[in-house]
Amino acid sequence: MEKDIFTIKRNTLSYGRGYVYSLQYHLVWCTKYRKKVLKDGIDVECKEMLESLAQEYKFQILAMEVMPDHIHL
């Protein structure tokens, strides 16, 4: 049975050869001068790009919120 060591499960520990970890980050991106530019379809495109990056690099997004002047991830 082969185990994928790069899969992070929600609220569980990840195991690999010689280590156990649970790594979580809280990221906030703000627009310059907090201008409200993340609207009118740009917010949807940002969500899609972040979700595709998560699939490509095999990490899980637990929560995401796109506001007009910042993104919580």
Contacts in CASP RR format, 6 or more apart in sequence:
PFRMAT RR
TARGET T0000
AUTHOR 0000-0000-0000
METHOD contacts of the structure
MODEL  1
MEKDIFTIKRNTLSYGRGYVYSLQYHLVWCTKYRKKVLKDGIDVECKEML
ESLAQEYKFQILAMEVMPDHIHL
3 15 0 8 1.000
3 16 0 8 1.000
5 14 0 8 1.000
5 15 0 8 1.000
5 16 0 8 1.000
5 17 0 8 1.000
6 58 0 8 1.000
7 14 0 8 1.000
7 58 0 8 1.000
8 14 0 8 1.000
8 22 0 8 1.000
8 23 0 8 1.000
8 59 0 8 1.000
8 60 0 8 1.000
9 60 0 8 1.000
10 60 0 8 1.000
10 62 0 8 1.000
12 22 0 8 1.000
13 20 0 8 1.000
13 21 0 8 1.000
13 22 0 8 1.000
14 20 0 8 1.000
14 21 0 8 1.000
14 22 0 8 1.000
14 23 0 8 1.000
24 62 0 8 1.000
25 73 0 8 1.000
26 72 0 8 1.000
26 73 0 8 1.000
27 71 0 8 1.000
27 72 0 8 1.000
27 73 0 8 1.000
28 70 0 8 1.000
28 71 0 8 1.000
28 72 0 8 1.000
28 73 0 8 1.000
29 70 0 8 1.000
29 71 0 8 1.000
29 73 0 8 1.000
30 69 0 8 1.000
30 70 0 8 1.000
31 37 0 8 1.000
31 38 0 8 1.000
31 69 0 8 1.000
31 70 0 8 1.000
34 69 0 8 1.000
34 70 0 8 1.000
35 69 0 8 1.000
36 68 0 8 1.000
36 69 0 8 1.000
37 68 0 8 1.000
37 69 0 8 1.000
38 46 0 8 1.000
38 66 0 8 1.000
38 67 0 8 1.000
38 68 0 8 1.000
38 69 0 8 1.000
38 70 0 8 1.000
38 71 0 8 1.000
39 68 0 8 1.000
43 66 0 8 1.000
43 68 0 8 1.000
46 66 0 8 1.000
46 71 0 8 1.000
47 64 0 8 1.000
47 66 0 8 1.000
50 61 0 8 1.000
50 64 0 8 1.000
50 71 0 8 1.000
50 73 0 8 1.000
51 61 0 8 1.000
54 60 0 8 1.000
54 61 0 8 1.000
61 73 0 8 1.000
63 72 0 8 1.000
63 73 0 8 1.000
64 71 0 8 1.000
64 72 0 8 1.000
64 73 0 8 1.000
65 71 0 8 1.000
65 72 0 8 1.000
END
